[in-house]
């Protein structure tokens, strides 16, 4: 059977079709820069790569582009969209209601609407894609796979906020964490590649993209992560502020005519690299501007790197050491500059990267020196494979779930 995995990010829609139970990839692709100028669609069918520019004003446009890819594939003797047996969706926030993959029905969809306010950039996009899928793929069952699931193993001391306890009891105000699908895949893949027993390991995973987070994975389980109640907390991101004194919201509400909702929108969509650089949320464009001497772009990159280093240091303390440092996500996989800048000055912790390996690594690979006490790896995340596997497990129970690519 063919499983379509859809991964809606804040400005992207990744998709992959896999044949199960063989886990054989048939098509994969990416709709990127959704809502921005220069949006495009790229995909690979049976090893043949194609791409084209497209106007993608929203995620609905992106899903139509995915359907176009499947239709064109059928015209080339590939298969038709009608052969999709089930669709798996990545959902950023499941709140306290969803702690494992769940078949989507009307009731689940209503409950997901309630969770939407907790992750406005992601859940909103995913819900639009789910609703569009109901129209485009009529009667095809769908499964929601939650980014928050992997972080359910965090101890209470890590996920609780120091607010009145009744706020947790009544409103479930706590740290949930996100990018769990990617963190899980990267940690498992790194341990497998290095021959390290996952059940006796200390791994820090840096998922760096337009959205970014870091997770401390001890013995295969998430014990702390940088994102919190929503995906706004933590690192400096493409359009999100990351950590900020919560009093700023009240201060700005009192000093300006902005409502609380408008302030939160600014923190979610106009801050981060975009807000500091005054140019773009696209890391590549900000880095290019920095290289031409733009002071705001330079500051944005420095803040981005600095926040990552702070979290790595704190997680080394949390786990009393680290065996492996992993870079994944669009920026983590592709930016040798960021990897080198982040690792600089961590020799005291046993982290030393080989600059040649770092600049020449292609795909998965180790970039630490032979003498480095801590292994440093680049892992190309495969959230879509994880989504498809967990979807298959929910719909067709009994088969063992694989956590790495076959």
N, C-alpha and C positions, 0 to 999 in steps of 0.2 A: 504494500500500500504506500501511497505518497502522502507525506505530512508536510504541510506548509507552515513554517515558523516565521512569525512576524514580530519584529523588535522595533517598536516605535520609540525613538528618542526625542529630545526636545526639538531637534532640527534635522533629524534623519529618520529613514525607515529602512531597516535592513530586512532582507527576506532570504529564505532558503527552503528549497524542497529536497527532502531526503526520502529515499526508499527504505522502508522498514519491513522486516526486522534486520535487513542487511546493514542499515545505516549508511547507505550509499548516496552520496551527494549527486543530485541531478541538475540543480540550478541554484545559483546564489547571486545576490545583487545588493545594490545600495542606492537609495534615493537620498541625495544629500543637499544641504543648504536649502532645506524647505523653508519657505517664507523669506528667503534672502535672494539677492541677485546672483546670477551664475549657477542656479540649481541645475542638477544633472542626474542622469540615471546611468549606472554602470552595472553590468551583469555578465555572468559566465554560464554558458550552457554546454555541458559535456566537454569542457576544456576550451571552448571558443569564447573569447572575450569581446564584448561590445560595449559601447557607451554612446549616449547622445544627450544633448542639451534639452532641457524641458522646463516649462514654466510650472513650478510646483509652489503654489501659493499656500497650500495647507496639506495636511496629511491625507485628506480625501483625494486630492490630486495625485499624491504619491501612490496610493493604493490602486488608482486607475492605471498608473504607470506599471505597477507590478502585474496587474491583470493583462496589460498589453504585452509584457514580456512573456507571460504564459501562453497567450494567444499566438504570438509570433513563434514561440517554440513549437506549438502544435502544427503551425503551417510548415515548419521545417521537419516534420515527422518526429517531433519530440514527444509530446503528449498534450492533451487538452486540459484546461482548468477543471473540467468536470471530473477528472481523475483524482482530484484532491480528496482524500478520505477524511481528513481531520485537520483543523487549523489550531496551532498553538500560539498564544499571545503572551508577550512579556508585559506584565503590569508592575509598575514601579512600587506602588504602595497598597498593601492589603490590610493596613491597620491591624487591630487585634483580632479581627474576624477571620481573615484568611491566612493560614499558616502553612498551607500545602497547596499544590496544584489542584484546581477545581474546575469541573465541567461548567460551562457558562449556560445558564438558563435565564428566564425573565427575572427571577428572584435575585440571582447573583448579579445580574446587570444593574438592578436597582440598588443593591448594596454597594456596588462599585461606584455608583454615582455619589454615594455618601462619602466614599474615600477620596473622591476627586479633589476636594479642597485641601487635602494633605499633601498632594503632589501635583499642583496645578499645571506645570509644564508637561508632565509625562502622562499622568492618568487621563487628562483631558484628551491628549493625542491618541492614546491607546483606545479610549472609549469610542472616539470617532472612527477609528479603524475597525473596531469590533462591529459597530453599527453598520458601517459600509459593507463589511464582509457578509453580514446577514442578508443584504440585498444582492450582492454580487455572487455569493456562493450559497445559494438557497439550499437549506436543509443539510448543509455540511456542519457536523458538530464542531464545537470549539472548546478549548481549554485555556484557562488563565493560569500562567506561571508567575509567581510573585517574587520580586527582587528582595522583599523583606524576609522571605522564608529562611534563607541561609543564616541570618543573624539572630534567629530565635534561640540560639545556644548561648548568647551573651549572658553573663551573670548579672544579677539584679544591680549590683554596685556599678556596673558599666552602663546599663540601659536606663536607670532611673535618673531623673533630674531632681535637684535639691529644692523642690517646690512643695507647698503643702500636700501631704500625702493624698488628701481627698481629691485633688485634681487628677491624680493618677487613677484612683478608684472610680471616679465618676466619668472622667473624660478620656482616660487612657493616655494622658500626656506622658510620654516616655520617648527614649531613643529607639528607633526602629531599624535604621540603616538601609542602604540601597545598593544597587549594582551587585546584589548577592549572587546572581547567576554567573556573572563574570568573575567575581572573586573566587567562587568555588571552583570554576573550571581552571583558572590560572594557578591556583594553589595545588590542585590535584595534578595538573599537567607538569608543573615544575618539579614536584616531588617524584613523579614517575620518570621524568627525563634525567634527573640527577641520581636516581636510585636511592632516594632517601625515604625511609618508612614514614608515611604520612601520619601514622598514629603516634609518632615520637619526633615531632618536628615543630619548629617555630618559624613561621613564614609571614612576611609582610608583603601584601599585594597592593600596588599602586595602580588603580584604574584611572588613567588620565585621558580625558577627552573633553568635549564641550561641557559635559558634566563630569565631575571628578571626585573620587573618594579613595580612602586608604583603609585597609582592614588588617587587623592582627589575627592571624589564623594559627591557633595552637593545637597541635595534634589533630588537625583536620577540621577543627571547629572554630567558628568566628567567636572571638572573645571581646573584641571592641572594634568600632568602626567610626569613621569621621562624620558621616551624615547622621542626622538625628530624627526628630519628630517628622520633619519633611526633608526633601533633598536640598534645602537651602543652606543647612549648616555645614561647616567643615572647611574644605579647601576653597581657594579662589578659583572660580570657574569661568566659562565663556561669558555668561550673562548674569551669573549669581554671585552675590557678595561673599558667601561663606560666613565664617564666624564673625559675629558683630555683637556689640553690647545691645541687649534688647531694649534698653532705655532710649536708644536712638529713635525707635519708632514713635514713642510718645513725645520725645523732644521735637522731632520734625512735624508731628501733628499739631503741636502747640505753636511752632514758629512759622508754619506755612499754611496754606489753604488745602493741603493735600489730605485726603481721607486715609484711614488705616489701610484700606484696600489698595489705594493708589501708591502708598509708600511700599507695601509688600510687593506690588507689581514692579516697582523700580528695583527693589532688591533682587527680584527674580529674573527680570528681563532686561534691565538697563545697567547692571552693575558688573562686577568681575572684570575680566579683560576688556570688555566693551566699554565699561564705564570709566576705567582708569586710562586706557589708551586713547579714548575719544575717537576710535577708528572702527574697530570691528570686534566681534566675538570669536572670529576665526583665528586660532593660534598662529597659523601659518602667516597670515597677513600682519598680525601684530609683531611676530618675530622679524619679518621682512622690514617693517617700519623701524624696529629697533636697530637693525643692521645698517640703516641709513642715517642713524643718529637721532631719531625721534625720542625726546626725553620722556614723554608720557608712555610710549610703547615700552621703553626700557624699564620704567618703573613698574608697569603692569607685569612684565616677565619676571622681574626681580621679586615682586610680591608673590607671584604664582609659585616660584621655586622655593622661596623662603617658607611659605606655609606648608609645603610638602615636607621639607626638611624637619620642621617642628613636629609634625605628626609621626614621622619615622622615628625620631628620637624618643618621643613619648611611648611609642609601642615597643621599642627595644626595652624600655624600663618596665612596661606592663608585663612582658613575657620573660624578663630577666635574661635577655639576649635574643639573638635572631640567627637562624641558619641560612635562610634564603630571602633575598629581596627581589621582588618580581615587578617588572614594568609591563603594563598591558593597556588596552584602549588605544584610540587613534593617535594621541600624542605620545603615550608611553611606548608604543610600538615603533613609531616613525621618527621621533625627535631625538637624535643622538645628543643634541645640545642640552635638552632638559635632563636626560639621564646623567650626563657628565656633571652638569651643574648641581643636581640633587646630591650625587654621591661625593662631591668634593668636600673634603674636611671630615669625612666619616671614617678615616683610617683608625681612629681611636677605638671604633666599634668593630674593627676587623673588616671593613668594607673598602675594597680597592678594585676599581675597574680598569680594564685594559682599553686604552683609548682607541687603539686600532680595531680591536674586536667590536667595540661600541659603535664605531663609525661604519663598519662594514657588515654588521650582522644583518641577515636577511631572513625574515620569518623567526621561528623559535630559535633561541640560541643563548649560550652563556657568554657574558661580557665581562666577567670578573677576571682578575689575574690568576695565575696558577697558585700564587702565594696567598691570595685573599682567604681569610678565615670564613667569611660569609660569601656564599655563592650569589651572584647577581645575574638574573636572567631576564630576557625578553620573551614573553609568551603572547602569541597572537590569539586573543580571546575568541572563543566560538560560542557566544551566547545562544546563537540559533540552534546549534547542535544540542546544547543542554535543554533548550525549550522543547525541541522535537522529542528528545529522549523522555523527558518528564511527561510530555503529552501522551506519548505512546504507552508509558507505564500506567497512566491513569485510565486510558481507554482500553488497553489490552493488557491487563494485569498478568503477571506470572513470569515475564521475561526479565532477566537481569538487566539493570540499567548500567550502561557504560558511561564513564565520566570523561573520557578523552576520545579524540578522533580515531577512527579505525582506518 
